[in-house]
Amino acid sequence: MNKVYPVFIVALILVLGFLAFKIMSFLGCYVRIEDFDQCWKLNAW
């Protein structure tokens, strides 16, 4: 049971890192281009 927690923690960190990267990419695009629709399409899942 102890080996489940490190795997869960690593998976959680990877998912949160990916979400943070997507949010930062979108915000950076929005600041530069100032077009919500175009940035949303560029940063689509």
One Martini backbone bead per residue (centre of mass of N, CA, C, O) as a GRO file, in nm:
protein
   45
    1MET     BB    1   0.054   0.065  -0.016
    2ASN     BB    2   0.303   0.263  -0.016
    3LYS     BB    3   0.344   0.261  -0.343
    4VAL     BB    4   0.096   0.438  -0.426
    5TYR     BB    5   0.164   0.729  -0.333
    6PRO     BB    6   0.403   0.809  -0.519
    7VAL     BB    7   0.244   0.774  -0.782
    8PHE     BB    8   0.022   0.978  -0.715
    9ILE     BB    9   0.207   1.223  -0.677
   10VAL     BB   10   0.334   1.224  -0.958
   11ALA     BB   11   0.071   1.248  -1.118
   12LEU     BB   12  -0.022   1.513  -0.989
   13ILE     BB   13   0.221   1.684  -1.075
   14LEU     BB   14   0.188   1.643  -1.381
   15VAL     BB   15  -0.097   1.760  -1.407
   16LEU     BB   16  -0.044   2.037  -1.278
   17GLY     BB   17   0.183   2.118  -1.474
   18PHE     BB   18   0.014   2.108  -1.730
   19LEU     BB   19  -0.198   2.316  -1.644
   20ALA     BB   20   0.000   2.547  -1.592
   21PHE     BB   21   0.112   2.557  -1.881
   22LYS     BB   22  -0.157   2.622  -2.023
   23ILE     BB   23  -0.220   2.883  -1.871
   24MET     BB   24   0.044   3.034  -1.943
   25SER     BB   25   0.011   3.017  -2.248
   26PHE     BB   26  -0.254   3.171  -2.265
   27LEU     BB   27  -0.168   3.432  -2.121
   28GLY     BB   28   0.067   3.502  -2.309
   29CYS     BB   29  -0.104   3.521  -2.564
   30TYR     BB   30  -0.310   3.733  -2.464
   31VAL     BB   31  -0.105   3.961  -2.412
   32ARG     BB   32   0.003   3.976  -2.708
   33ILE     BB   33  -0.274   3.954  -2.890
   34GLU     BB   34  -0.572   4.006  -2.766
   35ASP     BB   35  -0.718   3.713  -2.853
   36PHE     BB   36  -0.918   3.481  -2.736
   37ASP     BB   37  -0.988   3.287  -2.975
   38GLN     BB   38  -0.703   3.237  -3.083
   39CYS     BB   39  -0.579   3.130  -2.815
   40TRP     BB   40  -0.775   2.896  -2.777
   41LYS     BB   41  -0.690   2.747  -3.039
   42LEU     BB   42  -0.382   2.720  -2.975
   43ASN     BB   43  -0.463   2.589  -2.666
   44ALA     BB   44  -0.580   2.333  -2.731
   45TRP     BB   45  -0.629   1.999  -2.641
   0.00000   0.00000   0.00000
